[in-house]
């Protein structure tokens, strides 16, 4: 009888032992240990839409187009211009001419005559999508006669890396403008562009894949002034020339803040962007991931940012646009962008100091000047090319952000009404507290979770993989021991019962 019991115990132990070995082989994040090397199996988290985003379908014509309301955020989607078409690999051109239905979408606005209105579209290609140099989106605001009040485009460029693309257009009130000044019906047009015949495209460049892209649409309105003011851009504080002179303003190289980085894990979208103030901040970014941060900048203040990507393993290779950084204003209009090559060594990207925030900046001819037209939250989006992970053999890299907010605050303009969303064009005490406390972030972006900031300080986003394996192994071994003891106790009780 004893030998039968021992056989049963050994069988149970063998099964549980196999389970323990499996537990040792796999970490909690699905990381498999092979020949002593831990390889991440997870992909970067996707863009997280605003919690209050409403679903809206774009129309293929102005007839039947759905209305967008200032102050709202919307979720939509857009087709590839060649979706479902045969011979897609040889097609090119603008989506308006040969595009498939759904690659040029219309939405409706009902506007008064006293508000500036801003509309942005963020296009979201899927993780692993194939994109080409000139692939992107175009956003325009048109009047009822089809006249473009304003338009803007965004494209992937040299990085050819799938990431969120944001473009913004406006209906601007101006004393010297005749079109787009009256109350009435206007239209937002979002186009997906795929013309691959760009000056730097190669003959062997593959066309983009034809998956549908999600869209996040954001609409904001800024009331007109209670009293008309100056229409001349302010003087360049660095060069002593006007910002409209053609040289651009605020181009001085900033002196970045110094010190040890404090952990602040970024968000994964505009709506979940992590709040930062003046200082040095540390994060961890995965290859293929885009991190979002936001900084409050008041009237009269200037924003600067210096980004440092940490060193990795040297492979003799490099990625042309390994790091892409963009600065957006409170209505998600692009103000400044920069990219940097990566070859495994630490790399610093310095974004020139932006002009002081002033209402009159809107009359300047350049985006980096005219974009600094109101106070509020300015957004910093940082993207790491997925090729960085592929070519340098690691999944996550350290990121240091040196953020500077300089200049004396000034009184802002007096508006004749209320902005939508409320408090968009200004910095409140609540905004300043959010920047101090690091509000924002999301589970989708890795921030906002317990331990996310600790991981941003120097971990891999979830701790040392080896320690994860060791922890799981310990739990598995403990489970096996408890199970075996339970079997021995049950066998002992059965033996006592039989003897009795």
N, C-alpha and C positions, 0 to 999 in steps of 0.2 A: 504493500500500500504506500509506503514511504517513497519508493522509487517512482510510482505513478504521480504522486504529488509533486515530486521534484521535476518530473518531465513537464507537468503543467506550468509550474513556476518558471522553468527555463523558457518555455514557449512564450508565456506572457512577457517575460523580460526581453526576449528577442524582438518581439513586435514593438514594445515600447522603446527599446533601444534604437530601432530603425527610425521611429518617430523623432527621437531626440537628435539623431544624426541629421534628419531633414531640417529640424529646427535650427541646428548649428549652421547648416548650409545656406539657409535663407534668413536674411535680416527682416525686420518688421516692414521695411519699405519695398520689399520684393527685390532685394539686392542679392545676387548669387555670388558666392565666393568660389572662384576658379583659380587653381594653382597659386593661391596666396594673394590674388588681386581681386579687389571688390569693384564691380562694374555697375553703375546706376542703370536701372531698367525703366525708370519713370520719365515721362516727358514733361516739358514745361507746362505750367497751368495756363489755361486760356484766359482771355479777356472776360472780366466780370461786368455785366451790364448794370446800370443804375437800378436800384431796387424799385423805383417808381416808373421805370421805362414801360411805355405802352406799345403793344403790337400794332403796327400799321403796314399795310401793303402799298407799295408804290404802284402807280398806274403807268401804262405804256403810252398814255396820251394825257393832255391836260383835261380832257373830258373824263369825268368820273374820278378825278384825283382826290385823295383824302386830305383833310385839312390838318395842318400843324399849328399848335397854339404856342405863342411865346411863353417861356417859363417851363416848357415841357421837354421831356426826353423820350425818345421813341426807339423801338427795335424793328428793323426791317431786314431785307436781304436783296441782293442784286445778282443777276446771272452773268455768266461770261458771254461776251459778244458772239463767240462761236460755239456756244453750248449746243450739242446735238447736230452740228453741221458736219458734213463729210469733207474730208480733205482739210481738216483744221490746221494741220501743220504748215500748210503753204499760204494760209490766209493772213492778211494784214489790213490795216486801215483803221479809220475811226469807227466807233461803235454806232454813231448816228447814221452812217451810210450803209453798212452791211451787217450791223449787229443783230443778234437774236433778240426776240421779244424779252423784255426784262433786263436788258443791259443798259437801258436809258430810262430812268424812272422819274415820274412827276409827282410832286406834292403841292398842296395849295396853301397860301397864306392870305388872310384877310387883315389888311393893315390900315391903320389910321395915318394921318398926315403929320404927326408930332413925335414919332418914335424912330430911332435907329434900330434896325432889326438884324441880328446875326444868326446865321444858320451854319452849323458844322456837320460833317458826315465823317464818321470813323469806319473805314472798311477793315474787315477782319478775315484775312485768308486763314485757312485751317493750318494747323501744325503739319509740316511735311509737304505743303503745297509747293509746286514749282512755279516760280515767278521769273519774269524777264526784266531787263533794265528799265524799259519804258512802261511797264505795266503799272496801273494806278487808278486813280479816280479823279473826276472833275466835278466840281460843285458850282452851280450858278444860281443867281436869283434873277428872274425875268419878270418884266411887266406883262400886262395883258396883250401887248402887241408883239411879244417875243423878243424885246430888246433886253440885252444883258445889263442889268444894273451893276453887277459885279460877278466875278468868277475867280476861282483858284483851283489849282491842281496839286496833286501829290503823287509821287511815283517812288518805286523801290530804288532806282539808281544803281550805282556800282555794286552795292552790297548784294543785290538779288536775293535777299533774305526775307522770307514771309514774316511780316510783322504788321501791327496796326498802322494804317495810313489815315491821316486826318487832313481834311481840307475845309476851308471856311469861306463863305461869301456873305455879303451884307447888302441891305437897302439903307444907304447912308443919306441923311438929310444935309444938304450943303447949299449955301446962298447962291453959288454960281452954277448950280445944276438945274436943268429944266426937266430932265427925264427922271422917272422913279421918285417923284416928290409928293405925289397926290395920294389920297386915300383910295383904297380899292383892292382888287384881287391881284395877287402876285403868285409866281410859281417858283418852287425849288426844283432844280433839275440835277439829278445825280447820274453821272455816266461812268461806266467802267471802261477804261482805255487800255488797249493792248497793242498799239502800233509799235512793232519791234524794230523799225528802221531808224534807230537813233544813231547819232554820230559815233558812238563808242560800241555799238552792238557788233558782234562778230557774225560772219556768215554761218557759223556752226551753232549759234545760240539756239537752244531749244525753245519752242513757244511755251507759254504758261499753261498749266493744267486748267481744266475747264470747270472746276468745282464752283458752286455758288458761294458767295461771300455774305456773311452777316454784316449788317450796318447798324451803328448807333447814331441817331440823329439828335442834335441838341439845338434848341431855339432859345435865344435870349433877346430881350428888348431893352433899349436904353432911352429914357425920355430926353426930349430936347431941353435946352437950358432955359431957366426962368428969364434970363436976360442975355441977349446976344453978346458974344465975346470975340476975342481976336481969332483970326483965321490964318495967322502966320506961324509956322513951326518955331519953337523956341531955339535959342542959339545953342550950338554945340559946346558943352562945357569943357571939352578936351582940346579942340583945335581952334576955338574962337571963331569958327565959321558957322553959317546957318546950316541946319540939317538938310535943307533943301538944295544945297550947293552941289551935291553930287558925290561928295566924299563919304557920306554916311556919318552918323554921330555916335558918340559914346563908344569909340573904338579903342579906348585905352586898355592896356593889359592890366587886369586886376591883381592886387596882392592877396593871394588866397589866405584864409584863416589857417592858423597852425594849431597843432596839438593832437592829442590822441583821439581817434574817431570814437564817437559814441554810437552804439548800435541803433539803427532805425531801418527795419525791413520794409521795403517799398510795397506798394499795392500793384494790382494787375490791370488797372483801368483809370480813367479820369475820375470816376465815381468813388474809387477806393484808394486814391493816391494818398501816400503817407505825408503828413505835415512836417515840414522842416523849418527851422529858423536859421539865423546867422550862426555858423559853426561848422564843425567837421563831423561827418556822419559816415558810418560803416555799414555795408550790406554784403550779401552774397547773391550773385546772379547766375542763373543756369544758362548754359549755351542754348540759344534759340528763344530766350525769354525776354520780355519787355517789362521793365519796372517803372512805376509812376510815382512821382513825388510832387508836392505842392508847397509853394512858399508865399506868404503874404507880403505884398509890396505896396506901400501906401503912396499917396501923391507926393511927388518930389524925391522919392527914393529910387535907387538904382540896384539892379540885380546882376550878380556875376556868379559863375559856377566853374569849378575845376574838377574834372573827373579823373580818377586814377584806377586803372584795371590792374590787378595783381599779376605777378609772374606765375608762369606755369612751366611745364616740362619743355625743354628746348628740343625741337625736332628738325630744325633747318628749314622749316616751312613758314609760310606767313599767310594771313588773310587780309585782303586789301581793305575792306571796310569792316574790320572785326567789331568795332564799337560804333554805334550810331546814337547821337544825343540830339534832342530837340527841345526847344522852349516854346510853350504856348501861352497865350494870354488868357484872361478870365473867360473869354468866349471861344476858346480853343482855336484861335487864329495863330498860325505859325509866326514866331518872331525871329528865331535864330536856330540854326542847326549846325552840326559838325560831325565828322566821322574820323576814325583813326585806324591805321593798319595795326595788326598784332602779329608778333613773331615769337611769342613765348616769354619775352621780357616785359617787365612792368612798363606801362605806357600811360602818359599823362596827356589829357586833352583840355586845353584852356579855352573856354568860351569868352569872347571879348565882353567887357562890361557894357551893359545895355544902357540906353539913354534914361535920364530921370523920367518918371511917369508924369505926363502932363496931358491935359485935355487937347491942347493944340497940336500934339504929335500926329493926330489923325490927318492933318493936312500935309504931312511930309510924303515924299514920293517912294520911300523905301520901306519894306515890310518891317525891318528891325527898328525903324523909327516910328512909323505909323501904328505898329502893333502895341507900342507902349502908351496907349491913349487913355487908359483908365486904371485906377487902383483895384486891388483884389487879389485873388489867388492866381499865381503864375505856376504853370505845370512844367515839370522836367521829366521827359520820357527817355529812358536809357535802354537800348537794345543790344544784346550780345549775339553775334552771328552764330548759328548752329555749327558752322564749319570750324569755329574755334574749339569746340568740344571734340569734334571728329579728328582734327589734325594734331591736337595737343594732348589727347588721351585723358582728359579729365572733364567732369560734368559741370562743376561749379567753380566760380572764380570770385576772388575778393574784389569789392568795389568801394572806393572811398570818394565821397562827395564833399567838396569844400565850397560851401555856399556863403556868399557875401551879400548883405543888404546894407547899403550905405546911403548917406545923404539925409538932410533934414526934411522932416515931414512938413507939408504945406497944406493949407486949406484947399479942399477940393471944390469943384464947381457946384453951383446951386441948380439942381434940376427942377423942372416944372412938374414932375410926376414921380411915380415909383418904378423902379426897375423890376423886371421879371426874368429870372427868379429874384426874390427880394435880397437886398444887401450884396448883389453881385459886384457892384462897382464901388468898392470901398473896403477898408480893413476895420473890423470891429474888435472890441476887447475879447470877444469869444474866439475870433480868428487867431489873435495873438496867443491866447491860452492854448489853443489847439496846436500851434507851432511849438510852444514850449513842451507840451506833454506828448507830442508825437501822435496826435489823433489820426485815425484813418487806417489804411491797410485792410487786407481781407484775407480770408482763408484761401481764396482763389489765387492770391498773389504771394502767399506764404507769410504775410504780415498779419498781425492781429491774432495769431494763434499763440497759445502758451509756449514760451521758449523761442518764439520767432526772432525777437531782438537779440537774444543770446546767441542764436545761430548766425545772425547777421554780423555779430561782432567778430566771429572767427571760426565758426563751425561750418558744416556743409549744408546747413538748413535743417538738419535733423540730428546732429551729433556725429561723432566719429563712427564710420561704418564698422570698423573692427570692434568698437565697444558695443555697437548694436548686436553684432554676432555673438559676442561674449555674453551679453545680457540674455539673449534668447537661449543660448546654450545652457546658461545657469538655470533658467526657468524650466527648460526641457529636462535637465538632469534631476531637478527637484521633483518634477512631475513623475518621472520614472521611479525614483526612490519611494515616493508616497504610494504609488500604485503597487509596487512589489510588497511593501509592508502590509498594505491592505489585503493582498492575496495571502500572505503568510498568516495573517490574523484569521481570515476566513477558513483557511485549511485547518489551523489549530482548533478552532471552535467545532468544526465538523468531526475532527478526531476525538475530541472530548465527548461529543454527543454519541459517537459510535461505541466508545468504551463504556459509557454509562448504560 
